[in-house]
Amino acid sequence: MSLKENLEMVKEELNQEEKFFENAVKAERFFTKYKTALIGGVVVVVLGIVGGSIYQANQESKIAAANVAFNTLSANADDKTAQAELKKLSPDLYDVWVLSQALVNKDAKSLKALTHSSAVAVSDIATYELAAIENDSAALNSYAYKQDAIYKDLALVEASVLLMQKNEMAQAHEKLDLIENDSPMYKVSRLLMHYGAK
């Protein structure tokens, strides 16, 4: 290699080192300028991770305690301490337990209270069961025409039976005709239409 080539190579290496130091100075200035924001960002991320872990552990603890209270109530329905604990830890699970007790005891008062439950399924089932226990055809009709009703077809059958008992066969058949042929209640509705034909 010639001297000229060696000088060019040294010059290029010096330029690269100069650029490296220039970038290092820029990075240092950037870090110095935004040090507080960068450290704050890291702290926020760490606190978020720690807080999320603590929240998750707390939720799991609440679920475990609610399950213990629910199991206690399954063994002894009169345990007031377990009732209060379950209501505090998991109001929706408490409503499920109250619904189960109301259905066993045919407790219209409890069912009426559960129609306003925040647990949608509990509210829906309580509305149907209350109407069925009270033989309230207006409530059954109202329930059957509600969108996404769980027991829609069963409510139509119940309302039809009440109409048949009043000898209002045409209206009963109209209700039974609303049950679609893919419904589990379809065969029952056809039997009732045949039975109720007069």
Helices and strands as residue ranges (DSSP letters): H 3-75, H 80-89, H 91-105, H 108-114, H 120-133, H 137-144, H 152-165, H 169-177, H 186-195
